[in-house]
Amino acid sequence: MLDWAQVKKFKPTLIVTLVDNVYQASETIKKHSAAQHDDATQNITLKDIMEWRMAELMIGQCLAEHCSTPSRPVNHYLVAKRHGPEVLYQLLFESVEAMGKVRGKLKVYASFPISKARGTEQRAVALCNEVAAFRKALKDADKWIVFDPWTIDERLLLPAVSEAVASSPVAESLVVENEWDGKKHTVSLEEARAVVSDIRVQIPLRDYHLVNQCDQIVAFRPALSGGVHTELGQARSQGKWRGAVWPSDDDSPSDFEGIDLNVRMESLSRLLPRIPSSR
């Protein structure tokens, strides 16, 4: 049982909820439970993991609010396992909260089309390469704490389920190939079908949480994605600084109200010095 009084007495500086892809979390759980001969844990499903994760996020937020005071707010961060230890280190030792407004790094959310950057078609491959260059440029600049939504990639399960159902009426499993390292994961088709609606609901909720925990947002080719447009709106409603990167043939930046900085893709290298890196 959680002792709320002891947690508050501990005076945490921040609360972090670590998140991994549901199919990778399942694989890890089954591997460890098999080693321990724990049959009960072996039966944990993707649905169980999705529900537990939402509960963990809510508990993390409640803990942060419980431990906050007017003079000492405690922030709750969602951090993907793939963000690596670098992001945790930055939050603890390099953030504005840790270093002050002058020396601390601001948190930036990298927003970009994901669905259209998948596949083998020429346009998808080209967009994927552009997105990769955009994400790399933000991270390599080492001026901000960058939160990248592609570090959590459960959307891969959705087309995999459709393909498995269409290919064989008696299929019992499907294979998901991780786009980060090329590793293949075998997933129960029955379990995957049971979490399709959960994935569709949790993806935008998780991305909004990432937007909310950041100080600013930089969007890449927002005209290609309704989700990116919505994330810009979410940031605007909270008064966050918003930047956008566009190619010459995309829709007019004027379609997106209140953008603080518009830069053409051809000038991406000039974007970085113009994004505020301190308050």
Salt bridges, closest charged atoms under 4 A:
ASP20 OD2 - LYS81 NZ 3.89
GLU27 OE1 - LYS183 NZ 3.36
GLU27 OE2 - HIS185 ND1 3.09
GLU94 OE1 - LYS105 NZ 2.83
GLU97 OE2 - LYS107 NZ 3.15
GLU130 OE1 - ARG221 NH1 2.91
ASP140 OD2 - LYS136 NZ 2.49
ASP142 OD1 - LYS105 NZ 2.82
ASP148 OD2 - ARG135 NE 2.68
ASP148 OD2 - LYS139 NZ 2.83
ASP153 OD1 - ARG118 NH2 2.12
GLU154 OE2 - ARG53 NH1 2.56
GLU154 OE1 - ARG206 NH1 3.49
GLU179 OE2 - ARG118 NE 3.06
ASP198 OD1 - LYS47 NZ 2.75
ASP215 OD2 - LYS107 NZ 3.48
ASP215 OD1 - ARG279 NH2 2.59
ASP250 OD1 - ARG221 NH2 3.05
GLU257 OE1 - ARG236 NH1 3.19
